[in-house]
Amino acid sequence: MILRRVIEHVKAENWTAIVLDFVIVVTGVFIGMQVTNWNEARAAKARGREFSERLLNEVRLEAHSYKNQISYYREVRANADKAIAAMEGERPLTDEQLLVSAYRATQYLYIIRHRAAFDELVSTGAIGLVADQNLRETAIPLYTTTVTDDIREEAMKSEYRTAFRRAVPAAVQQELLQKCGDRGSDRARWTLDYPCTLDLPPAETARAANALRNEPLALPALRQRFADLETAVFNLETGKGETRAGLRHFAGDAP
């Protein structure tokens, strides 16, 4: 329609009308582009709000999980310390108490990460849609650090864990797992800090404790395990200052 009018005006040499038609076309294109840009900006803002809410919820879960790990590995370290003192003759423990502390020193947490929103933001290149700079600067190092995975892998492959499993009879290990293992959930605090009693004959408990004491690698490997736990707890407690500050901000009782 506009093109036909322009042709007619050119033939008639109606230059004023031609200029007006040109202005109309340019204005229409400009308004159309502005509307498109406005719609895209509004959609991006809505996506940003959705991603921010999802990311915030996940960071809060991660903050509580992080605090949980610090508490848990402090307990593992305390049990390692007690077992070392007992095996070195510095602090007496009953056979049952030694087995419980020695077993708990082998433990580690397998943490389920809450990171679906962050991974989606990174894979789509949309991390910039999260307007809250503090949230972005907390999430990026939180999800890119490998400290929690490193602690778990180190525990799983530790010489002490291997030595304990080799020395202690399977039936006793099963009893320790059932009566003295981890308690909690990913939403509640995992803990080893509770009293437990083994339902085993005293003679069987004594044989297992003596087998552990007589395992040549047990005490040296346990000392190494304690040192590794010291490092693990230190790394969790200190971490990156900005990350810990962000965790405290987004979940008030985070570490």
Secondary structure, 3 states (H helix, E strand, C coil): CHHHHHHHHHHCCCHHHHHHHHHHHHHHHHHHHHHHHHHHHHHHHHHHHHHHHHHHHHHHHHHHHHHHHHHHHHHHHHHHHHHHHHHCCCCCCCHHHHHHHHHHCCCCCCCCCCCHHHHHHHHCCCHHHCCCHHHHHHHHHHHHCCHHHHHHHHHHCCHHHHHHHHHCCHHHHHHHHHHHCCECCCCCCCECCCCCCCCCCHHHHHHHHHHHHCCCCHHHHHHHHHHHHHHHHHHHHHCCHHHHHHHHHHCCCCC
